[in-house]
């Protein structure tokens, strides 16, 4: 479908965006196992209240018949129309650190133009890094750490956190294209694929959202208070445990997955998972650890970070 108008509109009330911030990308699309990305977008919008800077035009990018907008009906009249949103915003993490956020639906049309536009906007903002997350279903048990596969140009993250490094071809997403175009532009880009238990893939699995936020923290140094998600995850896991214990078939399946996972990890020389299924550190604990890390860095080290794009 050819582009029939401007791809985006600048928001008149948008705040100024400082140069050199990390860019975080969260796009719902082809796969979103465990509702990881949709939950993260809700977290960002509800908890962080990002300020839109650029709003992408639905009439150019969205297939309305494939993804129907929501409209509210009350008794005898329509009251509210809620179209999907795809926005580039200025956001602040739980400690007040700013970052650039691209969040919303995956475009249905004009991928190449969209990718070129996003890379251009990022170059204009001189973003320091680009990180995106998505999730796929995998035959892994929920009783083991939730693993990731990491791609991109940041070898340190790939080596440390990829528990699975396949050689394969998969249906692409707009996120894949963005990563590819950013890599071609010599940006510091990383993509985290969350490996979500396949039998929980059609549910909103809070651990998947926590894993996504933690992956973003690892790549960017941003801190997100996921206490509410952790509470939801404990309740969720209690219900899963109850269902599994009440079924011999599910119990057998889980034990088989655990044995295969443990055997694979025992023989693997790849990175270790970031997220664990038990209690996770609180936002205050993460912040304290981050402060200790920053205190040990030599003066002026921030100035030595590689720029995302060539000068």
Secondary structure, DSSP 8 states (H G I E B T S, - for coil): ----S-SEEE-TT-----TT-EEEEEEE-S--GGGHHHHHHHHIIIII--EEEEEE-HHHH--TTTS--EEEEETTEEEEEE---EEEEEEE-TTS-EEEEEEEE--SS-HHHHHHHHHHHHHHHT-SEEEEEEEEEES--TTS-B-EEEEES-HHHHHHH-S----------HHHHHHHHHHHTT--EEEEEEEEEGGGTTS--HHHHHHHHHHHHHHH------HHHHHHHHHHHHHHHHHHHT-HHHHHHHHHHHHHHHHHHHT--S---SB-SS----HHHHHHHHHHHHHTS-TTGGGGS--SS--
